[in-house]
Amino acid sequence: MKARLFLSLWGILFSHNLVASESNGKVIDYWIHNTHDSFAFSVESQTGRPSCATFGNPSGRYVVDTRTQAGKLIVSAVMAAKASGANIQVGGKGKCDYYSDSEDLQFLRAY
């Protein structure tokens, strides 16, 4: 019983189904905001966008804090994907806490 509960919680916590939006495809464009220490970018084919993410149509944008190590890694990955034309998959957190019109990024995967 405890093992089943643990596995259920594990699946809920680490499932990509919990993300609010998801995008697959090429990076459309990106913005570096010096005044907000943020990096925002758009990807083709976004689904499930939260109501707070009002920037862009049909694809919104995702944002990360560039002061964090994770944010710096994401900036590098997005810029490399844009330069090479590679596809990425990204998912959002379903909220726009860092930048009011852009969804906070949950994960990024290059493929």
C-alpha positions in Angstrom: 0.0 0.0 0.0 2.8 2.5 0.9 4.7 1.5 -2.2 1.7 2.2 -4.4 1.1 5.6 -2.7 4.8 6.5 -3.1 4.7 5.5 -6.8 1.5 7.5 -7.4 3.0 10.6 -5.7 6.2 10.2 -7.7 4.3 10.0 -10.9 2.3 13.1 -10.1 5.3 15.2 -9.0 7.5 14.3 -12.0 5.0 14.0 -14.8 5.2 16.3 -17.7 1.4 16.2 -17.8 1.4 18.7 -14.9 2.8 21.5 -17.1 0.4 24.1 -18.2 1.5 24.6 -21.7 3.8 22.7 -24.0 5.6 23.7 -27.2 7.4 21.6 -29.8 9.5 22.8 -32.7 11.9 25.5 -33.6 12.7 28.6 -31.6 10.9 31.5 -33.3 12.7 34.3 -31.5 14.1 35.4 -28.2 14.4 38.5 -26.0 17.1 39.5 -23.5 15.7 41.9 -20.9 18.6 43.6 -19.1 16.4 45.6 -16.8 14.5 42.5 -15.6 17.4 40.0 -15.7 15.2 37.8 -17.8 15.4 35.8 -21.0 12.2 35.2 -22.9 11.6 33.0 -26.0 8.9 31.7 -28.3 8.6 28.2 -29.8 6.4 26.9 -32.6 3.2 25.0 -31.8 2.2 26.0 -28.3 -0.8 24.3 -26.6 -2.4 24.8 -23.2 -1.3 28.4 -22.7 -2.5 29.9 -19.4 -4.6 33.1 -19.5 -1.8 35.2 -18.0 0.5 34.5 -20.9 -0.9 37.2 -23.2 2.2 38.0 -25.3 2.2 36.8 -28.9 -0.3 35.1 -31.1 -0.6 32.2 -31.8 2.5 31.2 -29.8 3.2 32.9 -26.5 6.6 33.0 -24.9 8.4 31.5 -21.9 10.6 33.3 -19.5 13.5 32.4 -17.2 15.5 34.3 -14.6 19.1 34.8 -16.0 20.5 35.3 -12.5 20.2 31.6 -11.8 22.4 28.8 -13.0 19.4 27.1 -14.6 18.5 30.3 -16.4 22.0 30.6 -17.8 21.9 27.0 -19.1 18.5 27.6 -20.7 19.7 30.8 -22.4 22.6 28.8 -23.9 20.4 25.9 -25.0 17.8 28.2 -26.6 20.4 30.2 -28.5 22.1 27.1 -29.7 18.8 25.6 -30.9 18.0 28.9 -32.7 21.4 29.1 -34.4 21.4 25.4 -35.5 17.7 25.2 -36.4 17.2 22.3 -33.9 13.9 21.4 -32.4 13.1 21.8 -28.7 10.3 20.8 -26.4 9.4 23.1 -23.6 6.8 23.1 -20.9 5.5 25.9 -18.7 4.5 26.2 -15.1 1.1 27.6 -15.8 1.8 30.9 -14.1 3.4 34.2 -15.1 5.2 35.2 -11.8 8.5 36.4 -13.3 7.1 38.4 -16.2 3.4 39.3 -16.2 2.7 38.4 -19.9 5.0 35.3 -20.3 4.8 31.9 -18.8 7.5 30.7 -16.4 9.5 27.8 -17.8 9.2 24.4 -16.2 11.5 22.3 -18.5 13.3 22.3 -21.8 14.4 19.3 -23.9 16.4 19.4 -27.1 15.9 16.8 -29.8 
